[in-house]
């Protein structure tokens, strides 16, 4: 049997009873380490679960999936995922690979950022398509996520923005060598994401000849933005402010997420968000 088990968002104790029981009886247990992270770290997970975990990075999951699945036809293998197993397409692909090999599969669900964002007071059934905001560099600045944000706004829907993380990413130079060298881990902050969004807004306004006037269907520097950090953890932080101010907000360690609310908030959403707008904001 091949199990994919959601770990939740905060700490080792967020595992479900069902998930913990499965982990304890498996032959091997892998911890996926590149689509998301837990703030507590691998050692605390191992201590709580009473099991050694095999770290599964991007290279292993995408290029050596057969190694992970080896033995699952006759034994029990677990693959642990931060949040819920279906929060990333990579995990769906693993399940399909297992079924192609005739291996039985089982999924143990848990909380993920996709539903935990309701902690800010925005109603989940008012959310549209989720987008990912990638890191830019000097030669690559994709902005296709902006069109999806605009489409959500036009339909009166909120947008959850998942922010890029870079874990065990090979350097450009090492890709041409036999020996891989990796960049230090990076986790996009709400201020970095806001900075990129502002650049896209300015570029689109300049291209379209926009006067910069506010509109509930368009993102602009004065649009209300919600920044979230370490959702589900004891140190969780939430701030609501205009996009231009979010560029200067420091919410501390990862992981961070952004929400772009629609322009027609329900009165209960407005009332709930107000408490986060009144926080004393720590600036860079």
C-alpha positions as CSV (number, residue, x, y, z in Angstrom):
1,X,0.0,0.0,0.0
2,X,1.2,3.5,-0.8
3,X,-0.1,6.2,1.5
4,X,0.0,9.9,1.0
5,X,-0.6,11.6,4.3
6,X,-1.4,15.3,5.0
7,X,0.5,16.8,8.0
8,X,-1.5,20.0,8.4
9,X,0.1,23.4,8.8
10,X,1.4,24.1,12.2
11,X,3.4,21.5,14.2
12,X,3.8,17.7,14.6
13,X,0.5,17.5,16.6
14,X,-1.5,18.5,13.6
15,X,-1.3,15.0,12.1
16,X,-4.6,13.1,12.3
17,X,-4.9,10.1,14.5
18,X,-5.4,8.0,11.4
19,X,-2.3,9.5,9.7
20,X,-0.1,8.9,12.8
21,X,-1.3,5.2,13.1
22,X,-0.4,4.6,9.5
23,X,3.1,6.2,9.9
24,X,3.9,3.9,12.8
25,X,3.3,0.8,10.8
26,X,4.9,1.7,7.5
27,X,8.2,0.1,6.3
28,X,9.5,3.5,5.0
29,X,8.3,7.0,5.5
30,X,9.2,9.9,3.2
31,X,8.8,13.6,3.9
32,X,8.2,15.8,0.9
33,X,10.4,18.9,1.3
34,X,9.9,21.3,-1.6
35,X,6.3,22.3,-2.2
36,X,5.9,23.6,1.4
37,X,7.5,23.4,4.8
38,X,6.6,23.0,8.5
39,X,8.1,25.6,10.8
40,X,9.0,22.9,13.4
41,X,11.5,21.1,11.2
42,X,12.3,17.4,10.5
43,X,13.8,16.5,13.9
44,X,10.7,17.4,15.9
45,X,8.5,15.4,13.4
46,X,10.7,12.4,13.9
47,X,10.6,12.7,17.7
48,X,6.8,13.0,17.7
49,X,6.2,10.2,15.2
50,X,8.8,7.9,16.6
51,X,10.1,7.2,13.1
52,X,13.1,8.2,11.0
53,X,12.0,10.2,7.9
54,X,13.6,10.1,4.5
55,X,13.7,13.6,3.0
56,X,12.3,13.7,-0.5
57,X,13.4,16.7,-2.5
58,X,12.3,17.8,-5.9
59,X,14.9,15.7,-7.7
60,X,13.8,12.5,-5.9
61,X,10.1,13.1,-6.4
62,X,10.3,14.1,-10.0
63,X,13.1,11.9,-11.3
64,X,13.2,8.9,-8.9
65,X,9.6,8.3,-8.1
66,X,10.1,4.5,-8.7
67,X,12.6,4.5,-5.8
68,X,9.8,5.9,-3.5
69,X,7.3,3.4,-4.7
70,X,9.6,0.4,-4.5
71,X,8.2,-2.3,-2.2
72,X,4.8,-0.7,-1.9
73,X,3.2,-3.6,-3.8
74,X,4.1,-6.0,-0.9
75,X,4.6,-3.6,2.1
76,X,3.6,-0.2,3.3
77,X,5.2,3.1,2.2
78,X,4.1,6.5,3.4
79,X,4.7,9.9,1.8
80,X,4.2,12.9,4.1
81,X,3.0,16.2,2.7
82,X,2.6,19.5,4.5
83,X,-1.0,20.6,4.3
84,X,-3.3,18.3,2.3
85,X,-2.1,15.7,-0.2
86,X,-3.9,17.3,-3.1
87,X,-2.4,20.7,-2.6
88,X,0.1,20.1,-5.4
89,X,-0.1,18.3,-8.8
90,X,3.1,16.5,-8.0
91,X,1.3,14.3,-5.4
92,X,-1.5,13.5,-7.9
93,X,1.2,12.3,-10.3
94,X,2.6,10.0,-7.6
95,X,-0.7,8.4,-7.1
96,X,-1.2,7.9,-10.8
97,X,2.3,6.3,-11.1
98,X,1.4,3.9,-8.2
99,X,-1.8,2.9,-9.9
100,X,0.0,2.2,-13.2
101,X,2.2,-0.2,-11.2
102,X,-0.8,-1.9,-9.7
103,X,0.0,-0.6,-6.3
104,X,-3.0,0.1,-3.9
105,X,-3.1,3.7,-2.7
106,X,-4.7,5.5,0.2
107,X,-5.0,9.2,1.1
108,X,-5.2,10.7,4.6
109,X,-6.4,14.3,4.3
110,X,-5.6,17.3,6.6
111,X,-6.0,21.1,6.7
112,X,-4.2,23.1,4.1
113,X,-3.6,26.8,3.2
114,X,-6.5,26.4,0.7
115,X,-9.0,26.3,3.5
116,X,-7.1,27.7,6.5
117,X,-7.1,31.1,4.8
118,X,-10.6,31.5,6.2
119,X,-8.8,32.6,9.4
120,X,-8.7,36.1,8.1
121,X,-12.5,36.3,7.9
122,X,-12.9,36.2,4.1
123,X,-15.6,33.6,3.3
124,X,-14.2,30.5,1.5
125,X,-17.0,30.3,-1.0
126,X,-16.1,33.8,-2.3
127,X,-12.7,32.6,-3.5
128,X,-11.8,32.2,-7.2
129,X,-8.8,30.6,-8.9
130,X,-5.7,30.4,-6.7
131,X,-2.5,31.8,-8.3
132,X,1.2,31.4,-7.7
133,X,3.6,34.3,-7.6
134,X,7.1,33.2,-8.7
135,X,10.4,34.8,-7.9
136,X,11.6,37.1,-10.7
137,X,15.2,37.6,-11.9
138,X,16.8,40.1,-14.3
139,X,15.8,38.1,-17.4
140,X,12.5,36.4,-16.4
141,X,9.5,38.3,-15.0
142,X,6.3,36.3,-15.8
143,X,3.1,38.1,-14.9
144,X,0.4,35.7,-16.2
145,X,-1.0,35.5,-12.6
146,X,-2.2,39.1,-13.0
147,X,-4.8,38.1,-15.6
148,X,-6.2,35.5,-13.3
149,X,-6.4,38.0,-10.4
150,X,-8.3,40.4,-12.7
151,X,-10.7,37.7,-13.8
152,X,-11.4,36.9,-10.2
153,X,-12.1,40.5,-9.4
154,X,-14.4,40.8,-12.4
155,X,-16.4,38.0,-11.0
156,X,-16.5,39.4,-7.5
157,X,-14.1,36.7,-6.1
158,X,-11.1,36.8,-3.8
159,X,-7.7,35.5,-4.9
160,X,-5.4,33.5,-2.8
161,X,-1.8,34.0,-3.9
162,X,0.7,31.3,-3.0
163,X,4.2,32.7,-2.8
164,X,7.3,31.1,-4.3
165,X,9.7,29.0,-2.3
166,X,13.1,27.8,-3.4
167,X,14.5,24.7,-1.6
168,X,17.5,22.9,-3.0
169,X,17.5,24.7,-6.3
170,X,20.6,24.1,-8.4
171,X,22.7,27.1,-9.4
172,X,22.8,28.0,-13.1
173,X,26.5,27.3,-13.2
174,X,26.2,23.8,-11.7
175,X,23.6,22.7,-14.2
176,X,26.5,22.5,-16.7
177,X,28.7,20.5,-14.3
178,X,28.5,16.9,-13.1
179,X,28.6,18.0,-9.5
180,X,25.4,19.9,-8.4
181,X,25.7,23.0,-6.3
182,X,22.6,24.5,-4.7
183,X,21.4,28.0,-3.9
184,X,20.5,28.9,-0.3
185,X,16.8,28.3,0.5
186,X,14.5,31.3,-0.2
187,X,10.9,31.9,0.8
188,X,9.0,34.8,-0.7
189,X,7.7,37.3,1.8
190,X,4.5,39.4,1.5
191,X,6.6,42.5,0.9
192,X,8.5,40.9,-2.0
193,X,5.2,39.7,-3.5
194,X,3.6,43.2,-3.1
195,X,6.7,44.8,-4.8
196,X,6.3,42.5,-7.8
197,X,2.5,43.1,-7.9
198,X,3.1,46.9,-7.9
199,X,5.5,46.6,-10.8
200,X,2.9,44.6,-12.8
201,X,0.2,47.1,-12.0
202,X,2.3,50.0,-13.1
203,X,3.3,48.2,-16.3
204,X,-0.3,47.3,-17.2
205,X,-1.5,50.8,-16.4
206,X,1.2,52.4,-18.6
207,X,0.5,50.0,-21.5
208,X,-3.3,50.4,-21.3
209,X,-3.2,54.2,-20.8
210,X,-4.9,53.8,-17.4
211,X,-5.4,57.0,-15.5
212,X,-4.8,55.1,-12.2
213,X,-8.4,55.6,-11.0
214,X,-9.6,53.0,-8.5
215,X,-11.9,50.2,-9.6
216,X,-13.2,47.1,-7.9
217,X,-12.4,45.1,-11.0
218,X,-8.8,46.2,-11.2
219,X,-5.8,45.9,-8.9
220,X,-4.1,49.1,-8.1
221,X,-1.8,50.6,-5.5
222,X,-4.7,51.4,-3.1
223,X,-6.3,48.0,-3.4
224,X,-6.9,46.2,-0.1
225,X,-4.5,43.3,0.4
226,X,-4.3,40.7,3.2
227,X,-0.9,39.3,4.2
228,X,-0.7,36.1,6.2
229,X,2.3,34.4,7.8
230,X,2.7,30.9,9.4
231,X,-1.0,30.1,9.2
232,X,-2.0,27.4,11.6
233,X,1.0,28.1,13.8
234,X,1.1,29.8,17.3
235,X,3.0,32.7,15.8
236,X,0.4,33.3,13.0
237,X,0.2,36.9,11.8
238,X,-2.4,38.6,9.6
239,X,-2.3,42.2,8.3
240,X,-4.8,44.0,6.1
241,X,-3.6,47.2,4.3
242,X,-3.3,48.8,0.8
243,X,-1.0,47.1,-1.7
244,X,1.4,50.1,-1.6
245,X,1.8,49.7,2.2
246,X,2.2,45.9,2.0
247,X,5.5,46.4,0.2
248,X,6.9,47.7,3.6
249,X,5.4,45.1,5.9
250,X,7.6,42.6,7.8
251,X,5.6,39.5,9.0
252,X,8.7,37.6,10.0
253,X,9.7,34.1,9.1
254,X,8.0,31.9,6.4
255,X,5.7,30.8,5.1
256,X,3.8,33.8,3.8
257,X,0.6,34.1,1.6
258,X,-1.3,37.0,0.1
259,X,-5.0,37.4,-0.5
260,X,-6.5,40.0,-2.9
261,X,-10.1,40.5,-1.7
262,X,-12.8,41.4,-4.2
263,X,-14.1,45.0,-4.2
264,X,-17.5,44.1,-2.7
265,X,-16.9,42.6,0.7
266,X,-19.7,41.2,2.8
267,X,-20.3,43.3,5.9
268,X,-19.2,40.4,8.1
269,X,-15.9,40.1,6.1
270,X,-15.3,43.8,6.5
271,X,-15.9,43.7,10.2
272,X,-13.6,40.7,10.7
273,X,-10.8,42.2,8.6
274,X,-10.9,45.4,10.5
275,X,-9.2,43.9,13.5
276,X,-6.1,43.1,11.3
277,X,-6.1,46.6,9.8
278,X,-5.8,48.1,13.3
279,X,-2.6,46.2,14.2
280,X,0.5,48.2,14.9
281,X,2.4,47.4,11.7
282,X,6.1,46.6,11.9
283,X,7.9,48.1,9.0
284,X,11.3,47.4,7.4
